[in-house]
Amino acid sequence: MNPPRKPPQRRPRLPLPSFVRSALLERGLMQAYRSRPPYQRNDYIGWIARAKQQATKDKRLAQMLDELAAGDKYMKMAYRPKRSRDR
């Protein structure tokens, strides 16, 4: 008999830091951020938060904001949002 399978573990949802929220609002990118899948939002926040130096956090935040503004990148990889079925 096979042992029971464990369900896949979910990574904890990270809260949106206030400095990231402020930057999104200042650039008018909150909707672009919210339209991304939850795993992408979580990856961005974790990636920025893990930086030890402020200069690195600033650089990563700038990259996220630029990618959201362009709409076609995610962590320097090509990204194509899913189209809604309403079209």
C-alpha positions in Angstrom: 0.0 0.0 0.0 1.2 3.5 -0.8 1.5 6.0 2.0 -1.1 8.9 1.8 0.1 11.8 -0.2 0.7 15.1 1.5 -1.2 18.1 0.0 1.1 20.6 -1.7 2.3 23.2 0.8 1.4 26.7 0.1 3.8 29.5 0.6 2.6 32.1 3.1 1.0 35.2 1.6 3.3 38.1 2.3 1.8 41.5 3.4 2.3 44.4 1.1 4.9 46.7 2.8 3.9 50.3 3.1 6.8 51.6 1.0 5.8 49.3 -1.9 2.2 50.3 -1.6 3.2 54.0 -1.6 5.4 53.5 -4.7 2.5 51.6 -6.5 0.1 54.4 -5.7 2.5 57.2 -6.7 3.1 55.6 -10.1 -0.5 54.7 -10.6 0.3 51.0 -10.8 -1.8 49.5 -8.1 -4.3 48.0 -10.6 -1.5 46.5 -12.7 -0.1 45.0 -9.5 -3.5 43.6 -8.4 -4.1 42.1 -11.9 -1.1 39.9 -11.6 -1.6 36.4 -10.3 -1.1 36.0 -6.5 2.1 34.0 -6.8 3.7 36.9 -8.8 2.7 39.5 -6.3 4.0 37.3 -3.5 7.3 36.7 -5.4 7.8 40.4 -6.0 7.2 41.2 -2.3 9.5 38.4 -1.0 12.2 39.3 -3.5 12.2 42.9 -2.5 12.0 42.2 1.3 14.9 39.7 1.2 17.3 42.4 0.1 19.7 43.3 2.9 20.8 46.7 1.6 18.5 49.6 1.0 20.1 50.2 -2.4 19.2 46.7 -3.5 15.6 47.1 -2.2 15.3 50.3 -4.2 16.7 48.6 -7.3 14.3 45.7 -7.0 11.4 47.9 -6.4 12.2 50.0 -9.4 12.4 46.8 -11.5 9.0 45.7 -10.3 7.5 49.1 -11.1 9.0 49.2 -14.6 7.8 45.7 -15.3 4.3 46.5 -14.2 4.3 49.6 -16.2 5.4 47.8 -19.3 3.0 44.9 -18.7 5.0 42.3 -20.6 7.6 41.3 -18.1 7.8 39.3 -14.8 11.2 39.0 -13.1 12.9 39.8 -16.5 10.9 37.0 -18.2 8.3 37.5 -20.9 4.8 37.7 -19.4 1.5 37.6 -21.3 -1.6 38.2 -19.2 -4.5 35.9 -19.7 -7.3 37.5 -21.8 -10.7 37.6 -20.3 -13.4 35.5 -21.9 -15.7 38.5 -22.3 -14.0 39.6 -25.5 
